[in-house]
Amino acid sequence: MGMTFAEKILARAAGKDSVVPGEIVVVRPAHLLTHDNMAAIIGKIGPELEKYGVVDPNLNIIVLDHVAPAANEKTATGHQKIRAFVQQHGIKNFYDVGEGICHQVVMEKGLALPGTIIVGSDSHTCSYGALGAFATGVDRTEAAALTLTGETWLRVPPTIRVVLEGNFRPGVSAKDLVLTIIGELSADGANYMAVEFDGPAVDRLTIEDRFTIANMGIEMGAKIAVFPVDEVAETYLGTIGVRRYQYDPVWADDDAQYAKRMVMRLDKIEPVLALPHTVDNIDMASEHVGEPIHQCLLGTCTNGRLSDLRTAAKIMRGKKVHPNVRFLVLPASRAVLQAAMSKGYIQILVGAGATLLPPGCGPCLGAHMGVLAPGERCLSTANRNFKGRMGCKEAEIILASPATVATSAIHGVISMPEED
Amino acid sequence: MRVWKYGDDVNTDMLFPGKYTYTCGTLEEIKPHLLEDLDADFAGQVQAGDVLFVGRNFGCGSSREQPALGLRGVGIAAVVGCSFARIFYRASINQGLVLIECADAVEHYEPGMDVSLDVARGEITIDGKTHSFPALPPEILAISQAGGLLNYARAKLEANTAQT
């Protein structure tokens, strides 16, 4: 009997010929991602680190991004503690404040390789499924134990196969697609499960589109969300200096068994919004045109890449941000920011009245730099609209595509996306 | 024993707001904010031995562990739910917080009913009717029984050191 991506990769990692959903396997991940929360993780295992050290200085990837630069003495002290840990234990993959959002940095640095298992103490670790990695989130305690032992357990998930067909219509993007899928499956529709994306339309999705989709796998409850490693992925890996012999991709067999199959026709997707306060509260953007907003956020690990900034810049060219809204632009990494500067996108956005934030998580989790006031509404390209997420439980967050957010920033109210 | 009842899709921001995640790490720091945006009475009134009855997808969202750490720390005897989000499920095992997936029990319970719990036997009795739930797989039970993942990992490291 054929195996799914998840079954194949977990069987290989556990040294078995085959595994079945529900089975528990013990694996040694290729990498463990942590971020600002590494300070708390180190705090859990101080004596053990003294006694045993880290299991492998190549295992940990640490990116300071969640409150970066530090907002106060406490977060600054956390960063300081992490830098000392990095020095003491010779951690190879450390990226300090300003490098970018951890998930973007992991991809750009070639640390997310096809066919590998990566765990991270951040729920959006599932993003690396864009490059055919088995990547999933864990908590801080598990990250602490992994730092010491290098191993953990995983339950083999059942899999949902999503077949993508057709072409997007103008003004519609990968964000609208993934929000539509979450609306259909619900916020727990893929809980404990893997989601495989395949079908004739995959070839036409860029790596950035795939990243946006895989990133939001957790918002349907998924353990992993994964794409096949095709020419598009191989070309991307080549551009960041990863050679073909360095990785061994895995993909599902044709006769694999699925818990569910669904077909999505891209030409049927319309611009959508995730309304407060759950990501599966999806409605057509056209139903909400003219509704008030106070802040627009373009960026985050979902939509802070070059193509997202390009989309916004093309829409903003020659226009101004409406005086009733603040438009915050948050590039996903320093590399994205530099590329967007050299293309002139940042100049257009800032010239139109946008506020440029340093690469990092920014206001997405409500810690700093753009938190909301009671009664305010933010239209955001982020991945979560939970109550209180942006620092205020009496505020509302609505999720949308970069094109919808940029167009709405011009008009000062929710607007249908212009074609970029 | 008091029962606290909540609905579906209770997310990690409702259980412990993100704005505190880099300033609150210890139980004493977490406790005043536990369930802050879900139920303002909870943190002040919860007592050891209390139970939560919750709907589907409890704990969805972030990988932050303060909800599991906090609920275990204040002495919650068990969270009985229709289903749990996977990272919260792992975090609870790693903290030794007991989660019981039993939709029948959640549907049966109405405020004011008597509830008693026997985790070892896998039984929960509500208003005289007993609902059973399956035991954890042995690999996971070992972590929970060690009092959480760090205790489990420490024991393993010590055993490895003793062997070499």
Contacts between the chains, C-beta under 8 A, distances in Angstrom:
chain1	res1	chain2	res2	distance
A	24	B	137	5.6
A	24	B	139	4.9
A	24	B	140	7.2
A	26	B	139	7.6
A	36	B	22	5.7
A	37	B	21	7.4
A	37	B	22	7.6
A	40	B	25	4.7
A	43	B	25	6.8
A	44	B	150	6.2
A	45	B	150	7.0
A	48	B	153	7.9
A	48	B	154	6.5
A	48	B	157	6.7
A	52	B	157	5.6
A	52	B	161	7.6
A	66	B	21	7.8
A	66	B	22	6.5
A	67	B	22	5.2
A	72	B	23	7.7
A	74	B	22	7.0
A	74	B	23	5.1
A	75	B	22	5.1
A	75	B	23	7.3
A	78	B	22	6.3
A	120	B	63	7.8
A	121	B	63	5.6
A	122	B	63	5.5
A	123	B	61	6.7
A	123	B	62	5.3
A	123	B	63	4.3
A	123	B	87	5.9
A	125	B	63	7.9
A	137	B	63	4.4
A	137	B	87	5.1
A	138	B	63	6.6
A	138	B	87	6.8
A	138	B	90	6.1
A	139	B	63	5.5
A	139	B	64	7.5
A	139	B	65	3.9
A	139	B	68	7.2
A	139	B	87	6.3
A	139	B	90	6.2
A	139	B	91	3.9
A	139	B	94	5.9
A	140	B	63	7.8
A	140	B	64	7.8
A	140	B	65	5.0
A	141	B	65	5.9
A	141	B	69	7.9
A	141	B	91	7.0
A	141	B	94	4.2
A	141	B	95	6.6
A	141	B	148	6.9
A	141	B	149	5.3
A	141	B	150	6.1
A	142	B	90	6.4
A	142	B	91	7.7
A	142	B	94	5.5
A	142	B	149	6.1
A	144	B	149	7.9
A	144	B	150	6.3
A	144	B	153	7.8
A	145	B	94	7.7
A	145	B	149	4.9
A	145	B	150	6.1
A	145	B	152	7.5
A	145	B	153	4.0
A	148	B	153	5.7
A	148	B	157	6.2
A	149	B	153	5.4
A	149	B	156	6.4
A	149	B	157	6.7
A	153	B	139	5.6
A	153	B	140	7.2
A	187	B	9	5.5
A	187	B	57	5.9
A	187	B	60	5.9
A	188	B	9	7.2
A	188	B	56	5.8
A	188	B	57	3.5
A	188	B	60	6.5
A	188	B	83	6.3
A	188	B	85	6.8
A	191	B	57	6.4
A	191	B	83	6.2
A	191	B	85	6.3
A	191	B	86	6.1
A	192	B	86	5.2
A	192	B	89	8.0
A	218	B	61	7.9
A	218	B	87	7.8
A	221	B	57	6.6
A	221	B	60	6.6
A	221	B	85	6.1
A	221	B	86	6.8
A	223	B	86	5.8
A	278	B	9	5.7
A	278	B	11	7.7
A	365	B	18	4.1
A	365	B	19	7.5
A	365	B	21	7.2
A	365	B	62	7.8
A	366	B	17	7.1
A	366	B	18	5.0
A	366	B	19	4.5
A	367	B	18	6.8
A	367	B	19	5.6
A	367	B	21	7.5
A	367	B	22	6.3
A	371	B	19	7.4
A	384	B	13	7.7
A	384	B	61	6.5
A	386	B	11	4.8
A	386	B	12	7.7
A	386	B	13	4.0
A	386	B	14	7.0
A	386	B	61	6.1
A	387	B	13	6.4
A	387	B	14	6.4
A	387	B	37	5.8
A	388	B	13	4.8
A	388	B	14	7.1
A	388	B	17	4.9
A	388	B	18	7.4
A	388	B	19	7.8
A	388	B	37	4.5
A	389	B	13	5.1
A	389	B	18	6.2
A	391	B	17	8.0
A	391	B	18	7.8
A	391	B	19	5.0
A	393	B	17	7.5
A	393	B	37	4.6
